[in-house]
Amino acid sequence: AVWDVEIDNNKILYVAETTGGLTTFDAADPENNMLLDSLDIALSSSAGEIKASVTNVELDGNRAYLALQNYGLVTINIADPANLLLINTSGIALSQPFGMARDDDTLYVAEIAAGSSGVSVFDVSNPDSPVLGRKFLLDNLPWLVGAGRGIGIVGHYSGGFTFIDGANPL
């Protein structure tokens, strides 16, 4: 199943999959999409390696940020969409990430886990090494995230919006 999709200016499609990976397609000819690469992301656990569900993908030049269900944030080198390369597994825990948006050097990630739902704000001025700045706990279940002009906009499942000033994520 697919949880998120992004497309770049070169008409490369980036597909976040619940089965644990990122897949790229050349979508220049929509009737004949061509598979370029598929990168499985496996994590070590006490039960062995498991594939982590990718809930969101956000593009940043030659990098893509992926939010992994019940794990955290990873960075992928997408300079060559036919040869994806895992750069960084930050180890920054995310509680059921569900929405993600980037504005310049700030990345917003909504988390929907009961008891810890909110938005984590990352400084991504060095795209290979995201830094968790602040985390905002929110009572209303954060569902969708948008960003622009230094502001993160969080849409809540039960209705309403929260605005987050992300001009200085740290």
Backbone bond lengths (Angstrom), bond angles and torsions (degrees), N, CA, C in turn:
res aa  C-N    CA-C-N  psi(-1)  N-CA   C-N-CA  omega(-1)  CA-C   N-CA-C  phi
1 A - - - 1.451 - - 1.535 109.31 -
2 V 1.293 115.26 154.40 1.464 122.32 -178.56 1.525 109.14 -106.55
3 W 1.357 116.81 132.72 1.457 121.02 178.04 1.520 112.13 -105.80
4 D 1.326 117.85 -28.09 1.458 120.15 -177.43 1.519 108.77 -155.92
5 V 1.344 115.02 151.93 1.456 121.84 179.71 1.528 108.12 -141.26
6 E 1.322 116.87 138.81 1.466 123.14 173.17 1.526 107.13 -131.45
7 I 1.337 116.44 152.66 1.460 120.93 175.28 1.525 107.59 -132.57
8 D 1.337 116.42 138.90 1.469 119.51 -179.08 1.525 110.50 -98.61
9 N 1.331 116.20 -178.24 1.471 121.64 -177.85 1.523 113.32 -66.06
10 N 1.341 117.03 -20.15 1.464 121.24 179.03 1.537 111.92 -91.33
11 K 1.325 115.42 10.14 1.461 122.53 -179.31 1.521 112.64 62.61
12 I 1.333 114.75 36.67 1.458 120.91 171.97 1.522 106.46 -95.05
13 L 1.321 115.96 128.16 1.451 123.16 -178.50 1.519 109.02 -96.98
14 Y 1.335 117.01 129.96 1.466 123.59 179.19 1.524 107.12 -113.28
15 V 1.328 116.96 119.40 1.456 122.32 -172.77 1.533 109.60 -116.39
16 A 1.358 115.47 119.45 1.466 122.02 175.77 1.523 107.62 -87.40
17 E 1.332 115.81 126.54 1.458 120.17 -173.05 1.522 112.17 -115.47
18 T 1.318 115.61 140.83 1.463 120.32 177.29 1.519 111.29 -68.30
19 T 1.315 117.31 -17.20 1.465 120.74 -179.59 1.522 112.23 -81.47
20 G 1.337 117.23 1.82 1.453 119.43 172.10 1.498 116.36 102.40
21 G 1.289 118.45 43.93 1.444 117.73 178.56 1.511 114.34 -167.15
22 L 1.323 113.53 -179.88 1.449 123.13 175.27 1.523 106.64 -124.49
23 T 1.322 116.74 129.29 1.458 121.69 -179.61 1.519 108.61 -121.18
24 T 1.332 116.04 139.07 1.463 120.94 178.38 1.526 109.76 -115.01
25 F 1.340 113.37 143.50 1.459 121.37 177.41 1.516 108.69 -132.86
26 D 1.345 116.39 144.54 1.456 121.48 168.90 1.525 105.51 -84.25
27 A 1.356 115.69 112.38 1.463 120.65 -175.62 1.526 111.84 -107.67
28 A 1.332 117.36 22.60 1.460 120.60 179.48 1.529 111.27 -61.20
29 D 1.323 116.37 -34.41 1.464 122.05 175.12 1.524 106.54 -113.57
30 P 1.337 118.45 94.52 1.464 121.98 -172.86 1.532 114.71 -55.61
31 E 1.327 117.16 -26.33 1.460 119.16 -179.95 1.522 112.44 -80.23
32 N 1.333 116.32 -15.22 1.467 120.90 -177.56 1.528 110.26 -135.52
33 N 1.338 117.10 57.47 1.465 119.83 177.55 1.522 109.89 -56.74
34 M 1.330 115.68 137.56 1.451 120.32 -178.36 1.531 109.66 -114.09
35 L 1.328 116.51 124.17 1.454 121.99 176.68 1.527 109.58 -64.08
36 L 1.345 116.80 127.65 1.462 121.08 178.39 1.517 112.08 -101.84
37 D 1.334 116.94 -50.17 1.463 120.70 -178.29 1.520 109.21 -160.11
38 S 1.320 115.16 158.87 1.455 122.04 174.32 1.525 107.25 -140.40
39 L 1.320 115.95 120.33 1.459 121.58 -177.95 1.516 108.92 -109.92
40 D 1.335 116.64 113.21 1.459 121.08 174.90 1.517 108.26 -80.99
41 I 1.324 115.90 138.06 1.460 120.49 178.27 1.519 106.92 -114.24
42 A 1.322 115.79 108.39 1.458 121.96 -179.12 1.527 108.94 -108.29
43 L 1.317 115.07 139.15 1.454 121.51 179.72 1.517 109.08 -116.89
44 S 1.314 116.19 146.35 1.459 120.72 178.08 1.521 109.82 -81.02
45 S 1.316 115.82 138.94 1.463 121.48 175.57 1.514 107.94 -141.87
46 S 1.315 116.29 175.85 1.465 119.58 179.24 1.526 111.35 -63.98
47 A 1.336 117.21 -21.49 1.462 121.94 179.21 1.530 111.76 -93.89
48 G 1.332 117.19 8.62 1.458 120.60 -176.46 1.509 110.64 104.11
49 E 1.319 116.90 -165.30 1.465 120.04 179.70 1.526 110.85 -78.06
50 I 1.336 114.75 137.10 1.456 120.93 175.98 1.519 108.36 -127.93
51 K 1.311 116.09 148.58 1.460 120.37 175.89 1.519 108.19 -83.55
52 A 1.336 115.51 132.89 1.458 121.09 -179.11 1.517 109.79 -93.56
53 S 1.328 116.86 131.34 1.460 120.68 176.71 1.521 109.44 -66.84
54 V 1.320 116.84 130.04 1.461 121.93 176.91 1.522 107.16 -92.96
55 T 1.339 116.16 115.97 1.458 119.59 -176.55 1.517 112.57 -91.97
56 N 1.339 117.43 -29.50 1.462 120.19 -176.22 1.510 111.05 -146.59
57 V 1.338 115.00 150.41 1.458 122.00 172.92 1.524 106.92 -131.76
58 E 1.334 115.53 137.22 1.467 121.54 177.52 1.527 107.11 -135.90
59 L 1.338 117.10 127.87 1.462 122.74 -176.47 1.518 111.06 -89.08
60 D 1.353 115.32 145.29 1.465 122.32 178.77 1.526 107.58 -150.10
61 G 1.336 116.72 83.47 1.468 120.46 -178.85 1.507 110.58 64.09
62 N 1.345 115.84 -121.06 1.469 121.13 179.66 1.524 112.86 -89.68
63 R 1.325 116.67 14.99 1.460 121.91 -179.83 1.523 109.74 -125.86
64 A 1.316 114.93 153.14 1.465 121.60 170.52 1.515 106.94 -130.22
65 Y 1.324 115.80 137.89 1.460 121.36 174.11 1.520 107.16 -99.35
66 L 1.329 115.89 135.13 1.450 121.33 177.42 1.519 108.59 -121.27
67 A 1.329 116.35 133.30 1.464 121.30 172.19 1.520 106.59 -97.10
68 L 1.329 115.71 127.93 1.455 121.26 -178.14 1.520 110.17 -106.68
69 Q 1.323 116.14 130.61 1.457 121.88 179.65 1.524 110.22 -56.10
70 N 1.303 117.48 129.33 1.470 124.39 177.31 1.527 113.25 58.25
71 Y 1.324 118.01 26.17 1.457 119.58 175.91 1.514 110.24 -137.07
72 G 1.311 117.81 -84.56 1.453 119.75 -175.40 1.509 112.35 174.20
73 L 1.309 114.44 -151.03 1.457 122.48 -173.92 1.522 109.29 -106.56
74 V 1.337 116.98 135.78 1.466 121.35 174.65 1.525 108.44 -127.69
75 T 1.332 115.65 156.42 1.462 122.10 178.77 1.522 108.32 -116.95
76 I 1.332 115.56 134.26 1.461 122.80 -179.70 1.525 109.13 -119.41
77 N 1.344 117.19 136.03 1.457 121.72 172.56 1.527 107.00 -82.27
78 I 1.344 115.91 119.89 1.472 121.15 -178.53 1.527 111.40 -116.09
79 A 1.347 117.27 20.35 1.467 120.85 -179.73 1.527 110.32 -55.00
80 D 1.331 115.88 -37.42 1.460 121.54 174.94 1.526 106.76 -118.33
81 P 1.337 118.74 97.84 1.465 121.33 -175.29 1.534 114.30 -60.16
82 A 1.333 117.14 -14.61 1.463 120.38 177.50 1.524 111.74 -90.24
83 N 1.334 117.24 -4.97 1.465 122.36 179.52 1.522 109.05 -141.16
84 L 1.328 116.82 73.39 1.460 122.40 -178.55 1.522 110.33 -67.86
85 L 1.334 116.33 145.22 1.459 121.11 -176.53 1.522 109.64 -137.52
86 L 1.339 116.36 123.11 1.456 121.98 175.71 1.515 109.25 -70.08
87 I 1.352 117.48 124.60 1.461 122.48 -177.46 1.519 111.57 -100.79
88 N 1.332 116.27 -49.21 1.449 119.97 -169.22 1.516 110.08 -144.74
89 T 1.311 116.34 130.20 1.459 121.36 166.51 1.512 105.10 -110.75
90 S 1.310 116.57 100.26 1.457 122.42 -168.22 1.512 114.07 -63.29
91 G 1.313 117.83 -26.66 1.448 119.39 -175.70 1.520 112.57 73.92
92 I 1.326 117.14 3.45 1.464 120.61 177.15 1.523 107.11 -79.02
93 A 1.319 115.83 112.67 1.464 120.79 -174.91 1.513 111.66 -66.29
94 L 1.309 115.64 138.54 1.459 123.06 173.72 1.523 107.69 -126.58
95 S 1.321 116.67 134.14 1.457 121.71 -177.90 1.516 110.37 -95.25
96 Q 1.302 116.19 96.71 1.447 124.26 -179.13 1.536 112.35 50.68
97 P 1.343 117.21 68.28 1.465 120.08 178.52 1.515 110.96 -62.03
98 F 1.327 115.50 143.13 1.454 118.16 -176.65 1.524 113.52 -134.47
99 G 1.311 119.03 -29.00 1.454 121.47 179.47 1.519 109.65 -138.99
100 M 1.339 116.83 149.85 1.462 119.76 -177.46 1.524 108.59 -150.91
101 A 1.352 115.34 141.78 1.466 120.95 175.68 1.514 108.62 -151.00
102 R 1.347 115.67 150.26 1.464 121.53 -179.76 1.514 109.36 -121.90
103 D 1.344 114.76 142.62 1.459 122.65 173.77 1.521 106.59 -135.68
104 D 1.326 117.26 106.72 1.468 122.55 -176.12 1.524 110.14 53.12
105 D 1.331 117.94 -116.22 1.468 121.69 -175.87 1.523 113.19 -97.34
106 T 1.322 117.29 19.03 1.462 121.29 -179.69 1.522 109.15 -122.48
107 L 1.341 115.44 132.71 1.457 122.30 178.43 1.528 107.73 -120.31
108 Y 1.327 116.13 129.17 1.464 122.73 179.35 1.526 108.35 -109.00
109 V 1.344 116.71 131.25 1.454 120.81 178.21 1.528 108.74 -128.16
110 A 1.334 116.91 119.07 1.459 121.77 176.52 1.521 109.32 -82.52
111 E 1.334 115.55 139.83 1.459 122.20 178.95 1.526 108.26 -124.74
112 I 1.333 116.61 135.87 1.461 120.02 -171.94 1.525 113.81 -114.20
113 A 1.324 119.36 9.28 1.461 121.14 -178.30 1.530 110.48 -65.96
114 A 1.317 115.86 137.76 1.457 120.90 178.50 1.531 109.68 -58.83
115 G 1.304 116.34 132.98 1.458 121.81 177.98 1.510 114.61 88.21
116 S 1.316 117.78 -17.78 1.470 119.69 179.21 1.525 111.25 -137.79
117 S 1.331 116.90 24.36 1.462 118.43 -179.27 1.524 109.88 -69.33
118 G 1.304 114.78 143.32 1.454 120.48 -178.87 1.513 110.72 168.54
119 V 1.329 114.74 -155.60 1.463 121.25 179.98 1.517 108.97 -132.21
120 S 1.333 116.14 127.57 1.460 122.03 173.14 1.519 107.79 -95.92
121 V 1.340 116.11 135.48 1.460 122.22 -177.84 1.530 107.65 -113.69
122 F 1.342 115.80 122.62 1.459 122.09 -176.84 1.518 110.73 -111.59
123 D 1.330 116.01 144.18 1.464 122.80 168.22 1.527 105.70 -89.84
124 V 1.332 116.94 118.87 1.463 121.18 -179.53 1.533 110.45 -117.50
125 S 1.350 116.11 32.20 1.462 119.20 177.70 1.526 110.55 -62.62
126 N 1.333 117.80 -28.34 1.461 122.57 168.45 1.526 105.30 -108.73
127 P 1.335 118.60 97.83 1.464 120.65 -172.44 1.525 114.46 -60.78
128 D 1.335 117.42 -21.42 1.462 119.51 179.50 1.522 112.67 -81.55
129 S 1.331 116.98 -9.33 1.453 120.05 -176.72 1.534 110.96 -145.87
130 P 1.341 117.81 74.10 1.463 120.28 178.57 1.525 111.59 -59.79
131 V 1.335 115.83 144.43 1.463 121.65 179.78 1.524 108.08 -120.98
132 L 1.339 115.84 125.25 1.456 119.75 176.39 1.512 108.76 -69.77
133 G 1.328 115.79 123.33 1.453 120.89 179.16 1.514 111.11 -93.56
134 R 1.315 116.15 -73.01 1.456 121.00 -177.32 1.519 109.64 -132.13
135 K 1.324 114.02 156.97 1.454 119.79 173.66 1.521 107.33 -127.81
136 F 1.325 114.97 128.53 1.451 121.63 179.37 1.523 108.59 -106.68
137 L 1.327 117.11 117.27 1.454 120.76 175.03 1.519 108.14 -80.71
138 L 1.324 116.67 134.92 1.459 121.81 -177.41 1.521 109.59 -128.26
139 D 1.334 115.81 135.20 1.462 120.66 179.82 1.522 111.66 -69.18
140 N 1.315 116.59 -44.47 1.456 120.89 179.22 1.518 109.54 -77.02
141 L 1.288 117.85 134.58 1.460 123.11 -177.56 1.532 110.88 -57.98
142 P 1.362 117.60 112.36 1.471 119.43 177.90 1.525 109.35 -70.95
143 W 1.307 116.22 134.18 1.461 119.60 -172.17 1.521 111.91 -122.14
144 L 1.304 117.23 -51.86 1.456 121.99 -177.90 1.519 109.23 -122.92
145 V 1.320 116.01 149.18 1.456 120.54 178.94 1.520 109.20 -130.10
146 G 1.317 115.67 135.90 1.455 122.65 172.22 1.517 106.79 -130.66
147 A 1.317 117.52 162.87 1.465 119.85 -178.70 1.515 110.28 -152.77
148 G 1.318 115.10 149.58 1.453 121.63 176.22 1.509 110.54 174.22
149 R 1.336 115.43 146.80 1.459 122.48 176.98 1.526 113.47 56.75
150 G 1.344 116.84 34.93 1.461 120.88 177.29 1.515 114.77 80.98
151 I 1.319 117.01 10.28 1.462 120.92 -178.16 1.522 109.38 -124.10
152 G 1.340 116.18 136.21 1.454 122.03 170.72 1.515 107.87 -98.91
153 I 1.309 117.57 135.50 1.449 122.59 -179.66 1.523 107.81 -117.14
154 V 1.319 115.80 121.43 1.459 121.29 -177.54 1.525 108.81 -111.91
155 G 1.325 116.39 121.24 1.455 121.23 173.82 1.513 108.76 -92.75
156 H 1.322 116.65 136.47 1.460 121.52 -177.15 1.522 111.39 -101.25
157 Y 1.321 115.76 143.72 1.460 122.17 -178.67 1.523 111.82 -56.16
158 S 1.330 116.09 -39.80 1.463 120.06 -177.98 1.525 112.49 -86.89
159 G 1.331 117.04 4.78 1.454 122.03 178.00 1.513 112.03 109.18
160 G 1.301 115.66 156.28 1.450 121.43 177.95 1.511 113.35 92.33
161 F 1.332 114.89 171.88 1.458 122.72 -178.30 1.518 110.05 -133.41
162 T 1.317 115.71 153.69 1.459 123.19 168.72 1.515 106.84 -125.32
163 F 1.330 117.20 134.86 1.449 122.41 178.07 1.517 108.72 -107.15
164 I 1.342 116.92 133.37 1.465 122.39 -177.79 1.515 108.41 -121.90
165 D 1.324 116.05 126.31 1.465 121.50 175.67 1.514 107.80 -78.62
166 G 1.323 116.28 108.43 1.455 121.41 -176.89 1.519 113.00 -109.20
167 A 1.322 117.05 17.24 1.461 120.04 -177.39 1.522 111.84 -59.62
168 N 1.324 118.27 -31.69 1.448 122.95 176.12 1.527 107.42 -128.00
169 P 1.348 118.20 87.33 1.465 120.49 -172.30 1.521 114.47 -63.09
170 L 1.342 117.97 -23.07 1.462 119.20 -179.09 1.504 111.05 -87.24
